[in-house]
Each structure stands twice: as C-alpha cells, then as structure tokens.
Amino acid sequence: MSHLGELEQVVMEAVWAHPPSTVREIADRMRGDADRAYTTVMTTLDRLHRKGLLRREKDGLAWRYDAAMSRAEHERLVADALASALL
C-alpha cells in the first residue's frame, strides 16, 4: 500500500465525507479549495478504483463511488506498510 498523492488524498477525503458520490458531486465539492477539471477528478477516481481504494456502482449514466475501507483502516494499512518497509 503506497502513500496517496496530494490530489488522491483530497479526493478520498471528499468520498469519505459524503459517500457514495458521483464525479460531478465530488468535483463540485472541490471547487472551493482548488478548481480541478471534471476530467481530472474522473481520472483520479478511476485510478483510486483500480488501486482497490474505491468501489463503484453504475447510477444511470454516471458512476457512484464509495470507499472500499474507512479512513481509519486506510491509515492503519499505510502505517503497517511503512513499518514493514523500515524493518
């Protein structure tokens, strides 16, 4: 389990805060912090899905994303991976 990039972390925080969410909902929530293009958010969500951090379900024409694990579970996995790397 590798550390998330800055944008991946912001997107995961948005998903954890309001599950499940579409790309549009997440992109709209992120407008206040830094204006990210819809396609950038979509690509990031797809990447997180391929990494196994997000689940997705079709909702009409859109995908609805939900975290595959809680924030606490993710933090524990990252800490365990870091401890293993150090040993």
All heavy atoms as an XYZ file, in Angstrom:
691
protein
N       0.863     -1.181      0.000
C       0.000      0.000      0.000
C       0.895      1.224      0.000
O       1.670      1.451      0.911
C      -0.882     -0.035      1.249
C      -1.595      1.240      1.570
S      -3.170      1.590      0.809
C      -3.958      0.060      0.660
N       0.806      2.002     -1.045
C       1.653      3.183     -1.150
C       0.915      4.410     -0.633
O      -0.309      4.426     -0.520
C       2.075      3.394     -2.600
O       0.930      3.643     -3.388
N       1.671      5.419     -0.351
C       1.122      6.698      0.088
C       0.351      7.326     -1.067
O       0.745      7.223     -2.215
C       2.270      7.610      0.537
C       1.822      8.958      0.960
N       1.085      9.146      2.108
C       1.983     10.166      0.396
C       0.827     10.439      2.215
N       1.358     11.067      1.198
N      -0.743      7.985     -0.759
C      -1.541      8.650     -1.789
C      -0.908      9.975     -2.173
O      -0.320     10.660     -1.327
C      -2.956      8.915     -1.271
C      -3.803      7.695     -0.947
C      -5.129      8.128     -0.353
C      -4.020      6.847     -2.166
N      -1.060     10.346     -3.422
C      -0.642     11.667     -3.867
C      -1.569     12.720     -3.292
O      -2.627     12.406     -2.727
N      -1.199     13.977     -3.432
C      -1.977     15.077     -2.858
C      -3.410     15.087     -3.384
O      -4.368     15.172     -2.607
C      -1.292     16.404     -3.167
C      -1.998     17.599     -2.562
C      -1.296     18.913     -2.889
O      -0.076     18.903     -3.121
O      -1.997     19.929     -2.916
N      -3.590     15.009     -4.691
C      -4.933     15.029     -5.272
C      -5.718     13.776     -4.882
O      -6.905     13.845     -4.565
C      -4.871     15.171     -6.789
C      -6.221     15.200     -7.508
C      -7.121     16.310     -6.972
C      -6.011     15.349     -9.007
N      -5.045     12.622     -4.878
C      -5.723     11.390     -4.464
C      -6.224     11.500     -3.026
O      -7.336     11.075     -2.715
C      -4.776     10.195     -4.591
C      -4.478      9.813     -6.016
C      -3.453      8.708     -6.121
O      -2.548      8.617     -5.244
O      -3.547      7.932     -7.085
N      -5.435     12.097     -2.156
C      -5.845     12.269     -0.759
C      -7.062     13.194     -0.654
O      -8.004     12.898      0.081
C      -4.685     12.829      0.079
C      -4.995     12.945      1.553
C      -5.201     11.598      2.229
O      -4.492     10.641      1.955
N      -6.182     11.527      3.096
N      -7.060     14.288     -1.398
C      -8.192     15.231     -1.381
C      -9.461     14.532     -1.873
O     -10.538     14.690     -1.289
C      -7.879     16.482     -2.235
C      -9.105     17.350     -2.421
C      -6.748     17.283     -1.605
N      -9.328     13.749     -2.935
C     -10.488     13.034     -3.483
C     -10.986     11.994     -2.478
O     -12.196     11.867     -2.255
C     -10.146     12.399     -4.847
C     -11.233     11.443     -5.294
C      -9.932     13.489     -5.888
N     -10.078     11.248     -1.857
C     -10.501     10.265     -0.854
C     -11.217     10.946      0.309
O     -12.227     10.451      0.796
C      -9.291      9.473     -0.337
C      -8.771      8.424     -1.289
S      -9.966      7.154     -1.769
C     -10.350      6.372     -0.194
N     -10.711     12.100      0.746
C     -11.381     12.842      1.828
C     -12.801     13.223      1.416
O     -13.732     13.129      2.221
C     -10.580     14.095      2.199
C      -9.229     13.829      2.832
C      -9.303     13.172      4.201
O     -10.340     13.288      4.891
O      -8.305     12.531      4.578
N     -12.984     13.636      0.170
C     -14.323     14.004     -0.321
C     -15.246     12.794     -0.349
O     -16.428     12.900     -0.003
C     -14.217     14.631     -1.708
N     -14.726     11.641     -0.739
C     -15.547     10.421     -0.772
C     -15.885      9.978      0.648
O     -17.030      9.612      0.932
C     -14.834      9.294     -1.545
C     -15.601      7.981     -1.436
C     -14.661      9.680     -3.008
N     -14.894     10.004      1.553
C     -15.170      9.625      2.935
C     -16.193     10.554      3.583
O     -17.006     10.119      4.377
C     -13.886      9.629      3.762
C     -13.030      8.410      3.591
C     -13.439      7.110      3.499
C     -11.601      8.374      3.512
N     -12.353      6.278      3.364
C     -11.213      7.021      3.372
C     -10.612      9.354      3.547
C      -9.886      6.627      3.277
C      -9.291      8.954      3.446
C      -8.931      7.602      3.307
N     -16.179     11.819      3.235
C     -17.080     12.797      3.844
C     -18.518     12.641      3.373
O     -19.455     12.896      4.146
C     -16.591     14.214      3.552
N     -18.716     12.225      2.115
C     -20.072     12.162      1.547
C     -20.243     10.924      0.670
O     -20.385     11.050     -0.550
C     -20.356     13.414      0.715
C     -20.260     14.681      1.479
N     -21.250     15.120      2.317
C     -19.270     15.595      1.571
C     -20.884     16.256      2.864
N     -19.674     16.571      2.434
N     -20.244      9.737      1.269
C     -20.398      8.543      0.422
C     -21.874      8.246      0.132
O     -22.713      8.622      0.941
C     -19.804      7.445      1.280
C     -20.032      7.892      2.690
C     -19.975      9.394      2.654
N     -22.199      7.574     -0.909
C     -21.442      7.467     -2.150
C     -21.631      8.731     -2.972
O     -22.633      9.433     -2.820
C     -22.058      6.251     -2.840
C     -23.469      6.241     -2.360
C     -23.439      6.823     -0.957
N     -20.690      9.036     -3.851
C     -20.708     10.276     -4.615
C     -20.386     10.031     -6.079
O     -19.608      9.140     -6.406
C     -19.686     11.271     -4.061
O     -19.979     11.624     -2.737
N     -20.958     10.865     -6.935
C     -20.616     10.836     -8.361
C     -19.417     11.748     -8.605
O     -19.047     12.553     -7.740
C     -21.788     11.317     -9.225
O     -22.045     12.689     -8.921
C     -23.046     10.487     -9.010
N     -18.851     11.642     -9.792
C     -17.734     12.513    -10.167
C     -18.162     13.974    -10.067
O     -17.438     14.806     -9.514
C     -17.240     12.201    -11.599
C     -16.138     13.166    -12.004
C     -16.767     10.769    -11.707
N     -19.339     14.285    -10.588
C     -19.834     15.672    -10.573
C     -19.948     16.185     -9.141
O     -19.539     17.315     -8.838
C     -21.187     15.753    -11.288
C     -21.885     17.099    -11.186
C     -21.137     18.279    -11.760
N     -20.760     18.057    -13.129
C     -19.694     18.605    -13.721
N     -18.876     19.404    -13.034
N     -19.399     18.378    -14.963
N     -20.504     15.383     -8.231
C     -20.664     15.814     -6.834
C     -19.307     16.096     -6.189
O     -19.137     17.099     -5.485
C     -21.425     14.742     -6.044
C     -22.872     14.604     -6.459
C     -23.547     13.361     -5.929
O     -22.851     12.429     -5.459
O     -24.786     13.300     -5.996
N     -18.351     15.231     -6.433
C     -17.015     15.423     -5.851
C     -16.330     16.637     -6.471
O     -15.753     17.461     -5.766
C     -16.167     14.147     -6.017
C     -16.768     13.035     -5.169
C     -14.711     14.402     -5.638
C     -16.210     11.668     -5.440
N     -16.411     16.774     -7.784
C     -15.802     17.927     -8.460
C     -16.410     19.229     -7.948
O     -15.694     20.205     -7.716
C     -15.969     17.804     -9.967
N     -17.726     19.256     -7.758
C     -18.392     20.462     -7.242
C     -17.943     20.779     -5.822
O     -17.731     21.943     -5.480
C     -19.910     20.297     -7.290
C     -20.471     20.368     -8.697
O     -19.732     20.762     -9.626
O     -21.653     20.005     -8.879
N     -17.760     19.763     -4.978
C     -17.302     19.979     -3.597
C     -15.877     20.511     -3.557
O     -15.504     21.237     -2.647
C     -17.363     18.674     -2.811
C     -18.724     18.383     -2.276
C     -18.688     17.209     -1.315
N     -19.931     16.495     -1.495
C     -20.046     15.297     -2.056
N     -18.989     14.639     -2.444
N     -21.215     14.750     -2.198
N     -15.081     20.130     -4.539
C     -13.674     20.535     -4.558
C     -13.474     21.929     -5.142
O     -12.382     22.468     -5.075
C     -12.854     19.522     -5.354
C     -12.774     18.164     -4.679
S     -11.974     16.910     -5.688
C     -10.341     17.608     -5.842
N     -14.483     22.549     -5.674
C     -14.346     23.862     -6.310
C     -13.854     24.935     -5.345
O     -13.134     25.822     -5.729
C     -15.666     24.295     -6.934
C     -16.021     23.472     -8.125
C     -16.645     24.309     -9.204
N     -17.108     23.458    -10.282
C     -16.354     23.064    -11.294
N     -15.105     23.443    -11.359
N     -16.839     22.296    -12.238
N     -14.230     24.844     -4.072
C     -13.822     25.856     -3.108
C     -12.326     25.849     -2.831
O     -11.712     26.883     -2.656
N     -11.722     24.665     -2.781
C     -10.297     24.540     -2.447
C      -9.419     24.924     -3.629
O      -8.664     25.871     -3.586
C      -9.968     23.113     -2.009
C     -10.723     22.712     -0.749
O     -11.032     23.611      0.048
O     -11.005     21.527     -0.586
N      -9.511     24.161     -4.671
C      -8.730     24.418     -5.882
C      -9.573     23.926     -7.049
O     -10.097     22.824     -7.009
C      -7.404     23.666     -5.829
N      -9.711     24.745     -8.029
C     -10.541     24.382     -9.169
C      -9.887     23.249     -9.940
O      -8.844     23.423    -10.552
C     -10.740     25.602    -10.072
C     -12.188     25.791    -10.465
O     -13.014     24.990    -10.012
O     -12.467     26.722    -11.223
N     -10.488     22.081     -9.880
C     -10.000     20.915    -10.607
C     -10.956     20.630    -11.753
O     -12.169     20.686    -11.581
C      -9.953     19.676     -9.719
C      -9.191     19.852     -8.445
C      -7.715     19.729     -8.677
N      -7.053     19.764     -7.373
C      -5.807     20.043     -7.216
N      -5.055     20.323     -8.242
N      -5.271     20.055     -6.024
N     -10.434     20.304    -12.892
C     -11.274     19.965    -14.032
C     -12.034     18.677    -13.731
O     -11.526     17.777    -13.058
C     -10.415     19.792    -15.284
N     -13.238     18.594    -14.244
C     -14.073     17.409    -14.087
C     -13.305     16.157    -14.518
O     -13.324     15.137    -13.824
C     -15.352     17.589    -14.914
C     -16.263     16.390    -14.929
C     -17.258     16.239    -13.970
C     -16.134     15.400    -15.905
C     -18.100     15.139    -13.978
C     -16.964     14.291    -15.918
C     -17.943     14.175    -14.956
O     -18.771     13.084    -14.962
N     -12.631     16.247    -15.653
C     -11.916     15.074    -16.172
C     -10.747     14.671    -15.272
O     -10.424     13.487    -15.174
C     -11.414     15.314    -17.611
O     -10.634     16.516    -17.637
C     -12.575     15.430    -18.582
N     -10.132     15.633    -14.605
C      -9.050     15.326    -13.664
C      -9.590     14.548    -12.476
O      -8.999     13.553    -12.043
C      -8.362     16.619    -13.183
O      -7.849     17.308    -14.312
C      -7.250     16.328    -12.190
N     -10.740     14.985    -11.947
C     -11.373     14.288    -10.831
C     -11.803     12.891    -11.279
O     -11.595     11.904    -10.566
C     -12.571     15.091    -10.280
C     -13.307     14.311     -9.194
C     -12.100     16.443     -9.745
N     -12.375     12.783    -12.475
C     -12.823     11.499    -13.003
C     -11.644     10.525    -13.137
O     -11.738      9.361    -12.738
C     -13.495     11.695    -14.365
C     -14.001     10.419    -14.985
S     -14.895     10.696    -16.529
C     -13.625     11.443    -17.533
N     -10.535     11.000    -13.672
C      -9.351     10.159    -13.836
C      -8.810      9.712    -12.478
O      -8.416      8.550    -12.308
C      -8.259     10.916    -14.613
O      -8.787     11.266    -15.889
C      -6.998     10.094    -14.772
N      -8.804     10.616    -11.524
C      -8.308     10.292    -10.181
C      -9.197      9.250     -9.515
O      -8.703      8.298     -8.900
C      -8.206     11.555     -9.315
O      -7.365     12.509     -9.985
C      -7.623     11.256     -7.944
N     -10.515      9.402     -9.634
C     -11.432      8.415     -9.074
C     -11.239      7.052     -9.723
O     -11.228      6.024     -9.037
C     -12.886      8.881     -9.249
C     -13.324      9.993     -8.308
C     -14.593     10.662     -8.814
C     -13.536      9.448     -6.901
N     -11.060      7.034    -11.031
C     -10.837      5.767    -11.731
C      -9.534      5.126    -11.261
O      -9.472      3.912    -11.028
C     -10.819      5.985    -13.243
C     -10.679      4.683    -13.990
O     -11.564      3.808    -13.842
O      -9.671      4.515    -14.709
N      -8.492      5.924    -11.093
C      -7.201      5.409    -10.620
C      -7.341      4.812     -9.215
O      -6.817      3.732     -8.929
C      -6.161      6.532    -10.624
C      -4.758      6.046    -10.332
C      -3.695      7.142    -10.390
N      -3.922      8.148    -11.398
C      -4.085      9.451    -11.142
N      -4.026      9.902     -9.904
N      -4.286     10.305    -12.125
N      -8.060      5.510     -8.335
C      -8.270      5.008     -6.975
C      -9.105      3.725     -6.989
O      -8.883      2.822     -6.176
C      -8.934      6.083     -6.115
C      -8.029      7.275     -5.770
C      -8.858      8.425     -5.211
C      -6.932      6.870     -4.797
N     -10.042      3.636     -7.919
C     -10.838      2.419     -8.069
C      -9.939      1.252     -8.499
O     -10.017      0.155     -7.947
C     -11.961      2.645     -9.091
C     -12.678      1.398     -9.470
N     -13.510      0.730     -8.609
C     -12.668      0.689    -10.615
C     -13.985     -0.350     -9.215
N     -13.492     -0.396    -10.434
N      -9.064      1.481     -9.474
C      -8.154      0.435     -9.945
C      -7.164      0.015     -8.861
O      -6.710     -1.128     -8.839
C      -7.412      0.879    -11.200
C      -8.308      0.822    -12.442
C      -7.561      1.120    -13.717
N      -7.492      2.580    -13.896
C      -6.373      3.269    -14.050
N      -5.215      2.677    -14.096
N      -6.414      4.575    -14.201
N      -6.833      0.927     -7.949
C      -5.945      0.595     -6.828
C      -6.675     -0.175     -5.732
O      -6.057     -0.632     -4.770
C      -5.366      1.878     -6.207
C      -4.313      2.552     -7.046
C      -3.792      3.788     -6.324
C      -2.650      4.440     -7.075
N      -2.114      5.603     -6.314
N      -8.000     -0.289     -5.848
C      -8.783     -1.019     -4.859
C      -9.229     -0.181     -3.670
O      -9.773     -0.718     -2.708
N      -9.025      1.134     -3.739
C      -9.421      2.000     -2.624
C     -10.876      2.456     -2.714
O     -11.449      2.886     -1.716
C      -8.501      3.221     -2.561
C      -7.047      2.882     -2.239
C      -6.173      4.107     -2.397
C      -6.932      2.326     -0.834
N     -11.452      2.381     -3.908
C     -12.844      2.772     -4.110
C     -13.623      1.640     -4.771
O     -13.085      0.893     -5.572
C     -12.941      4.016     -5.007
C     -12.352      5.313     -4.481
C     -12.476      6.403     -5.533
C     -13.049      5.740     -3.192
N     -14.904      1.565     -4.408
C     -15.848      0.709     -5.127
C     -16.708      1.638     -5.949
O     -16.862      2.822     -5.607
C     -16.746     -0.037     -4.145
C     -16.025     -1.020     -3.256
C     -17.018     -1.732     -2.355
N     -17.672     -0.781     -1.470
C     -17.487     -0.697     -0.160
N     -16.662     -1.511      0.428
N     -18.124      0.188      0.568
N     -17.262      1.142     -7.030
C     -18.160      1.983     -7.809
C     -19.340      1.160     -8.306
O     -19.229     -0.034     -8.525
C     -17.439      2.673     -8.950
C     -16.957      1.788    -10.042
C     -16.225      2.600    -11.085
N     -15.743      1.726    -12.153
C     -14.907      2.092    -13.089
N     -14.422      3.327    -13.086
N     -14.529      1.251    -14.026
N     -20.450      1.869     -8.450
C     -21.684      1.255     -8.911
C     -22.327      2.194     -9.917
O     -22.350      3.415     -9.722
C     -22.609      1.044     -7.705
C     -23.891      0.337     -8.022
C     -24.684      0.067     -6.759
O     -24.117     -0.489     -5.803
O     -25.866      0.449     -6.743
N     -22.847      1.627    -10.983
C     -23.477      2.437    -12.031
C     -24.773      3.034    -11.486
O     -25.571      2.365    -10.845
C     -23.749      1.538    -13.247
C     -23.954      2.290    -14.511
C     -22.648      2.844    -15.003
C     -22.787      3.255    -16.459
N     -21.843      4.224    -16.878
N     -24.964      4.328    -11.741
C     -26.169      5.055    -11.336
C     -26.632      5.844    -12.547
O     -26.186      6.973    -12.760
C     -25.855      5.978    -10.163
C     -27.087      6.697     -9.623
O     -28.210      6.400    -10.075
O     -26.915      7.574     -8.747
N     -27.481      5.237    -13.381
C     -27.861      5.871    -14.640
C     -26.661      5.868    -15.565
O     -26.076      4.836    -15.832
N     -26.268      7.042    -16.016
C     -25.108      7.163    -16.892
C     -23.811      7.393    -16.117
O     -22.727      7.318    -16.679
C     -25.309      8.320    -17.878
C     -26.469      8.156    -18.870
C     -26.615      9.414    -19.721
C     -26.271      6.926    -19.751
N     -23.933      7.675    -14.826
C     -22.763      8.024    -14.004
C     -22.345      6.844    -13.123
O     -23.113      5.922    -12.891
C     -23.090      9.231    -13.129
N     -21.115      6.923    -12.638
C     -20.632      6.005    -11.618
C     -20.792      6.678    -10.273
O     -20.557      7.877    -10.130
C     -19.161      5.669    -11.821
C     -18.863      4.783    -12.977
C     -18.298      5.151    -14.156
C     -19.101      3.376    -13.071
N     -18.172      4.060    -14.978
C     -18.658      2.955    -14.335
C     -19.657      2.425    -12.209
C     -18.744      1.630    -14.752
C     -19.731      1.110    -12.631
C     -19.280      0.723    -13.883
N     -21.186      5.916     -9.261
C     -21.263      6.405     -7.883
C     -20.165      5.687     -7.105
O     -20.118      4.461     -7.075
C     -22.643      6.123     -7.307
C     -22.925      6.877     -6.054
C     -24.407      6.911     -5.733
N     -25.150      7.849     -6.552
C     -25.191      9.159     -6.370
N     -24.492      9.691     -5.389
N     -25.908      9.931     -7.147
N     -19.251      6.463     -6.509
C     -18.061      5.921     -5.834
C     -18.242      5.910     -4.318
O     -18.819      6.829     -3.744
C     -16.836      6.764     -6.171
C     -16.390      6.603     -7.600
C     -16.915      7.398     -8.614
C     -15.439      5.655     -7.947
C     -16.509      7.255     -9.930
C     -15.026      5.499     -9.261
C     -15.569      6.302    -10.244
O     -15.157      6.151    -11.544
N     -17.708      4.853     -3.705
C     -17.734      4.699     -2.256
C     -16.382      4.118     -1.833
O     -15.770      3.347     -2.582
C     -18.864      3.744     -1.865
C     -19.137      3.697     -0.386
O     -18.691      4.604      0.345
O     -19.795      2.741      0.056
N     -15.921      4.476     -0.660
C     -14.627      3.989     -0.181
C     -14.697      2.490      0.109
O     -15.679      2.004      0.672
C     -14.215      4.745      1.070
N     -13.668      1.771     -0.269
C     -13.590      0.331     -0.012
C     -13.209      0.055      1.440
O     -13.403     -1.056      1.925
C     -12.588     -0.317     -0.958
N     -12.666      1.071      2.119
C     -12.302      0.940      3.526
C     -12.455      2.293      4.208
O     -12.449      3.332      3.549
C     -10.864      0.424      3.675
C      -9.814      1.378      3.148
S      -8.138      0.724      3.188
C      -8.211     -0.432      1.839
N     -12.602      2.260      5.512
C     -12.735      3.509      6.267
C     -11.405      4.260      6.282
O     -10.351      3.699      5.969
C     -13.178      3.212      7.704
O     -12.118      2.608      8.419
N     -11.467      5.508      6.684
C     -10.250      6.318      6.809
C      -9.299      5.664      7.812
O      -8.100      5.555      7.567
C     -10.596      7.737      7.252
C      -9.385      8.629      7.394
C      -9.729     10.010      7.943
N     -10.407     10.811      6.934
C     -11.690     11.185      7.016
N     -12.419     10.849      8.057
N     -12.241     11.909      6.075
N      -9.840      5.186      8.938
C      -9.009      4.556      9.974
C      -8.345      3.285      9.443
O      -7.161      3.041      9.726
C      -9.854      4.246     11.202
N      -9.072      2.479      8.687
C      -8.487      1.261      8.112
C      -7.369      1.610      7.130
O      -6.319      0.963      7.123
C      -9.561      0.442      7.394
C     -10.569     -0.196      8.328
C     -11.752     -0.788      7.591
O     -12.217     -0.186      6.592
O     -12.217     -1.857      8.021
N      -7.585      2.632      6.326
C      -6.567      3.052      5.365
C      -5.316      3.543      6.085
O      -4.193      3.173      5.726
C      -7.121      4.143      4.450
C      -6.116      4.628      3.460
N      -5.443      5.813      3.639
C      -5.638      4.080      2.319
C      -4.607      5.969      2.635
N      -4.699      4.946      1.822
N      -5.499      4.362      7.117
C      -4.353      4.876      7.870
C      -3.573      3.731      8.513
O      -2.341      3.752      8.538
C      -4.821      5.872      8.928
C      -5.300      7.184      8.326
C      -5.979      8.095      9.334
O      -6.214      7.674     10.498
O      -6.301      9.233      8.952
N      -4.288      2.721      9.012
C      -3.632      1.572      9.626
C      -2.810      0.794      8.591
O      -1.677      0.393      8.852
C      -4.677      0.667     10.278
C      -4.117     -0.405     11.157
C      -5.147     -1.153     12.017
N      -6.493     -1.265     11.490
C      -7.534     -0.486     11.857
N      -7.361      0.469     12.752
N      -8.727     -0.664     11.339
N      -3.361      0.606      7.384
C      -2.630     -0.095      6.323
C      -1.371      0.668      5.909
O      -0.316      0.069      5.696
C      -3.529     -0.308      5.110
C      -4.551     -1.426      5.221
C      -5.464     -1.424      3.997
C      -3.876     -2.768      5.387
N      -1.485      1.986      5.806
C      -0.328      2.804      5.436
C       0.735      2.723      6.524
O       1.927      2.563      6.227
C      -0.753      4.274      5.175
C       0.459      5.176      5.038
C      -1.630      4.358      3.930
N       0.321      2.790      7.791
C       1.272      2.700      8.904
C       1.949      1.330      8.926
O       3.164      1.234      9.137
C       0.561      2.965     10.228
N       1.178      0.264      8.691
C       1.759     -1.079      8.661
C       2.764     -1.215      7.519
O       3.826     -1.819      7.698
C       0.658     -2.137      8.519
C      -0.186     -2.301      9.778
O       0.209     -1.771     10.841
O      -1.248     -2.941      9.690
N       2.434     -0.676      6.361
C       3.339     -0.743      5.204
C       4.623      0.024      5.486
O       5.714     -0.433      5.135
C       2.652     -0.196      3.958
N       4.498      1.182      6.122
C       5.675      1.971      6.472
C       6.546      1.225      7.483
O       7.773      1.171      7.322
C       5.241      3.327      7.039
C       6.361      4.273      7.462
C       7.259      4.587      6.284
C       5.778      5.550      8.041
N       5.917      0.629      8.485
C       6.680     -0.122      9.491
C       7.390     -1.302      8.837
O       8.553     -1.572      9.136
C       5.750     -0.600     10.593
N       6.728     -1.991      7.933
C       7.349     -3.129      7.225
C       8.525     -2.679      6.384
O       9.547     -3.360      6.309
C       6.323     -3.830      6.334
O       5.345     -4.446      7.120
N       8.382     -1.530      5.725
C       9.460     -1.006      4.888
C      10.674     -0.634      5.726
O      11.820     -0.805      5.289
C       8.980      0.194      4.088
N      10.443     -0.143      6.913
C      11.544      0.254      7.794
C      12.273     -0.942      8.373
O      13.461     -0.877      8.670
C      11.041      1.151      8.921
C      10.555      2.526      8.495
C       9.942      3.264      9.687
C      11.695      3.339      7.893
N      11.534     -2.032      8.545
C      12.147     -3.246      9.114
C      12.738     -4.036      8.001
O      13.602     -4.722      7.943
C      11.111     -4.078      9.865
C      10.463     -3.338     11.044
C       9.348     -4.195     11.642
C      11.491     -3.029     12.115
